[in-house]
Amino acid sequence: MTPDEHAVRAEELAAEAEELYADLRRDVEAGGAVDDTLWRFLDTTISLGNLHASAAQRPAPA
């Protein structure tokens, strides 16, 4: 992937993480049980977003 492609993917993953967080927050505010799988998805999505954001900062190969 090019740095630009990594940047685009990082943005997509950030949006996904925001959606997952909103779902979790609704569950917490409703007093319902929080889905552990959803927490794991959120954690993984954030990690992947950070990875792509870091890769976007690297110079493109010559």
C-alpha positions in Angstrom: 0.0 0.0 0.0 1.1 3.5 -0.6 1.2 6.1 2.1 -2.0 7.7 0.7 -3.7 4.3 0.7 -2.7 3.8 4.3 -4.1 7.2 5.2 -7.4 6.4 3.5 -7.6 3.1 5.4 -6.8 4.8 8.7 -9.6 7.2 8.1 -12.0 4.4 7.3 -11.0 2.5 10.4 -11.4 5.6 12.6 -15.0 5.9 11.3 -15.6 2.3 12.1 -14.2 2.7 15.6 -16.4 5.7 16.2 -19.5 3.6 15.2 -18.4 0.7 17.4 -17.8 3.1 20.3 -21.3 4.6 19.8 -22.8 1.2 19.9 -21.0 0.3 23.1 -21.9 3.7 24.7 -25.6 3.1 23.9 -25.4 -0.3 25.6 -23.7 1.2 28.7 -26.2 4.1 28.9 -29.1 1.7 28.5 -27.8 -0.3 31.5 -27.6 -3.4 29.3 -24.9 -5.9 29.1 -21.9 -4.9 27.1 -20.9 -7.3 24.4 -17.3 -8.5 24.9 -17.0 -9.3 21.2 -17.9 -5.7 20.4 -15.1 -4.5 22.8 -12.6 -6.8 21.0 -13.7 -5.5 17.6 -13.2 -1.9 18.9 -9.8 -2.7 20.3 -8.7 -4.4 17.0 -10.1 -1.7 14.9 -8.2 1.0 16.9 -5.0 -1.0 16.6 -5.3 -1.4 12.9 -6.1 2.2 12.5 -3.0 3.1 14.4 -0.9 0.8 12.2 -2.2 2.3 9.0 -1.8 5.9 10.4 1.8 5.1 11.2 2.4 3.5 7.8 0.9 6.6 6.1 3.7 8.7 7.7 6.5 6.7 6.1 7.9 8.0 2.8 6.8 6.1 -0.3 9.3 3.6 -1.6 11.5 4.9 -4.4 
